[in-house]
Amino acid sequence: MLQPLKIGRLEIYPNLLLAPMAGVADRLFRATVKGFGGCGLTYSELLSIEGIVRGQKRTVAMMTPDPVERPFAIQLYGARPEAMAAAAEVAVEAGADLVDINAGCPARKVTRSFGGSYLLKDPPLLERILRAVRRAVDVPVTVKIRSGYTEPALNFLEIGRMAEDCGVDAITLHPRTRAQMFTGRSNWDHIRQLKEALRIPVIGNGDVAAPEDTPAMFAATGCDAVMIGRGLMRNPWLIRQSFDLLDRGGYDPVPTGVLLDLLARTAAEVARRAVAKAAAGELKKICSWWIQGFPGAASHRQQVYHMQDPAQIVAHLQDLARNHEPHERHEQHPDS
């Protein structure tokens, strides 16, 4: 199941990818996950082409990879083919080894501007976008989609064949509809159907919450790679554990003390990089993901939520990491 993934002229190993999650997969988060090992490709957060072509500093800054991120993909969303092509050119100049077009994001702020999963309702527009980007850059071009906009309008096979005809080098499928958002179970059989229908690589995404889910997706779908997203918000070692499970048949559980130490170090770095108000919000978000699975976790989350000073939050987390009595988290070793 572990093998190199060939996307255009780009060879990626291993074939486990970190998903482009808006508001989550920033440069620090990606570098942290990449540093654990087992991750073959990272993606930027979802970036608006309008912010890129207008030169908005915040958007442009989000395009810069960490030095450990090679190869690195930049994901774009928008609805204007010419602007999408121009943004793709900027992305390559910024260091993208691959440009990914988002046609799957279900968020209202994206779909109301006719981007993301809205494009599934307008295949001719999506085709113009894909062809424009393909002409504009010489790096691999990929697209990420959902199964359809609604259950009665599933068109992932139609979109997949069209993308392949446009010269797209690979396609990622999150097998839910836009209407589902992130509710219910994703239908992995859609990934299998798409893989059987196309010649280009198909990347599976959706409901990989535990290391065991990764080989299960490979086995059930025959996909060429697995993209892991929201599961990393609760377990940043998920990609590494998935790699170890596939590579050697088992993985090590992460002791709570190790997780708390990572949280404290990450918090200190966030506080160093960001302005105070933004840092406090970012630290509370990270705490909501990672403080879990040990006695008193809920109480510590509440304490952090009521703190406004980033330095106070960092000090609290550092004390928590220092004073924690070691015991194992709740993940089960597959050999146990």
N, C-alpha and C positions, 0 to 999 in steps of 0.2 A: 504493500500500500504506500509506503514511503518511497518516493522516487523523485527525480528531477522533473520539474514542470517547465515545458518549453512553450513560451508565449512569444510568437514572432521570433526574433533573434535573441531574445532574453531567456537565459536558463536560470531557473530558480530552484533552490534546494534548501530545506525540504519543502514539500508541497502542502505546507500548513501556513495560512495567511492570517494576518491581523486585519480585521474589518475596518473600514473607514467610518468611524462613529463620531458624529457631530457632538461636540461638547464633552467628549470622552477621550478620544484618541489624539490628544495633543502630543507635541514633541516629547515631553517628559514621560508621559505614559507609554508611548511607543518605544522609547529608548529603554525604559524599565523592562518591558516585556521582551524586547529583542535581546536584552542583556542576559536573560535567563537561558537563552538558547532554544533551538527547535523551531524558530519562526523564520520562514523563508522570504517573506515579503511584507512590508508595512505600507499602509496607505495614509495619506493626509486625512484630516477631517474633511467633511463635505464642504466644498468651497463654491461660492457664487461667482459665476463668470462676470457678473456686472461689477462686483467689487474688484475683480482682477483687472478688467479692462479700464476701469476708472482710476486704478492705482491706489485704492484704499490701503493705507498703511497696515491696518490690522490684518486684512485678508492676505496681502502680499507676504507679511511676516509669517503667516501660517503655512506658507509653501516651502519654507526652509527646513530640510531634513536635519536630524541629528547625525553626526559623523558615523555612528554605528549603523545607520539605516541605508544599507546598500544590499540589494536594490530597493528603490523607493518609488511608490506610485502616488500621483496626485489625482484626486477625484473631483470632478467638476459637475455643476448642475446649472441649467439655464434652458432657455427656449429659443434663442436666436442663433441660427447656424453660423453666421459670420462671426458673431461675438464669441461663440463657443470655440471656433477655430483659432481666433486671436488669443483667447485665454489659454488654449492648449499650447500655443507657441511660447507664451510667457511661462507656462508650467515647465516646459522643457528647458528653457533658459534658466529657470530657478533650480533645476537639478532633477527633474522627474525622469526616471528610467522608463516609465510607463504612464500613460494617461488613461484614466477610467472615466466613463460617462455615466452619471447616475440617472437611471430611469426607473428607480424603485423606491426612493424615499417617500413615505406616506405622510410626512408632516405637512400640516396645512400651510405653513408659511412658505413651503417649497412648491406645493401643488397649485396654490392660488396664483403663482407667477408662471404657471404652465410648465414647471420643471418637475424633476423627480418622476414619481409614478404617474403623474398626469400624462406623460408622454406615451404611456401604454394605451391611452384613449385616442392618440393621434399618431399612428405608425408612420404616415407620410412625413410628418414633421421630424420624428425621431430619425427616419432614414436620411433626411437632408442634413441633420446634425452629424450623424455618424460619417456620412460621406465627406462633409466639410472638414471634420477633424482628421479623418484619414488622409485627406489631401494635404493638410497643413503641417503635419509632423511626421518624422521618420522613425520615431520610437513606437513600440507596440501600443495599440489602442484597444481597450476593452470596454465592456458595458455591463452594468449591474441592473438587473430587472427583478420584478416580482412576477407571480404567475398570471396576473391580470389585474384590472382595476377593481372588478367585482367578480363574484363567483360565476354569474351567468356569462361573463365576458372573458373567460380565460383565453389568453392568446400568446402564451409564452413560446409555443412552438412556431407560430407565425413570426413573432419578433425575433426569435433565435435564427431562423432561416434567413430573414431579411438582414440581420446583423452580419451573418456570415457572408452573404452576398455583397455587403458593403465593404468587405475587407477587414472587418473587426477580427482581432487575433485570439480573443477568448471571451467567454461570457460567464457571468456569475448569476445564479438564480437563488433568490430567497423565496421559497415556495409557499408564500401567503399572498392574498390579494391586498390591494391597498385598503379596501374596506375592513379587512381583518386587523389592520395595524399590526400589533404584536400579540393579539389574543389567539386562543386556541392553539392547536398544533400545526406546525408547518408540514406540508405534504411532500415528503421526500420522494414519492413516486414521480412527481413532476420533474425532479432532477434526473431521475433515471430515464424518463421519456425524452428529455432534452438531450441527454448524452447520446442516446441511441439515434437521434435525428440529425446530429451535427458532426462535422469533421473536426472543427476547432475544439480546443479544450473547454470543458465545462467545469466550473467551480461551484461546489455546493455550499450553502449557507443557511443557517437557521436551526435553532434548538440544540446547539452543542453546548450543554451546560456542565458536563462532566467529561473526564478523559475518555471514558468508555463510549461516549457518543460519537467520537471521531472515527474509530474503526467501524462502528455501526453504520455511519453515513457512507463511508467508502464501500462497505459491503453491500448496502441496500441500493446504492445508486450507480456504482461504477464511475463516479465522478473523478476528475483528474486531480483535484485539490479540494481541501476543505478550508473555508474561511470562517474564522471564529471571532465572535463579536461580544455580545452582551454578557456571556458567561465569564469573560475576563474582568468584568466590573466587580464580581464577587470573589474571583480567584485569579489573580494576575499570573499565576503559574500554570494556567490551564493549557496553554499551547505547549509549554515544556513537558508537562505531564502527559499530554497526548502523544508527543514525540517519543517519550520514553516507553510508553505503553506499546506503541507500534514498533519501536526499535528493539526493545529487549523484553517485552512481555509484561512489564510491571512499572510502577512509578512510586516515588516516595511521597507520602503525605507531608503537608507543610505544617510544622508546629506553629501554634498561635504566637509564640514569642518571636519567631522569625517574621511572621506577617506584621506584628506590631512594630518590630524594628524597622522593617521596610516602610511602614506608614509614617513613622517618626522622621526617617531620613527624607522621604518624599515631601512631607509637610515642610521640613526646614528648607528644602530646595524651592518649593512653591512660594513660601514666604519671602525668600531671597529674590526671586525673579519678578514677582508681581507687586503692584501697588497695594496698599493696605486693604482697601475695601474689596478689591477683586480677589485678593489672596484669602480673605476670610471666607468668602463664598466658595472659592475653590476647595479650601481645606474642609469645609463642612460637607461638600459633595463627596470628596474622597473618603471621609470618615463614614458616610452613610453606606459606602460600598464595603469597606474593609474591616470596620469594627463589628465583629460578629463572632458567634460560635464559642464564646467563653463567658463565665459568670460575670454579670454586671455590665455586659456590652451595651444593653439598652440605656442604662443609666449614664454611661460614659458618652454615648451619642447625644443624649439630652444635654449634658453639661457642655459639650462642644457647641451645640446649636445655639446656646445662650451666650456664647463668647463672641465679642466683636473685634478683639485685638488678635491679629495673627500670631504675635509672639506668645500670647497666653495660650493659644491653641497648640502651638508647637511645644511649649513647655509641658502642657498637660499630656500630650502624646508621648513625649520623651520619658516623663515620669512613669506613664503606663507601661511603656516598653521595658524600662529598667526594673520595675517592681513586679512584673508579671511572673507568676509561678508557672513554669513550663508544664504544658500538657498538650496532647495532640488535638488538632482540629477534627471535625466530624467526617472529613473525607475518608473513605475506606480504601485501603490498598487492595488492588484487584486480586492479589494472591492470598488475601486473608480470608 
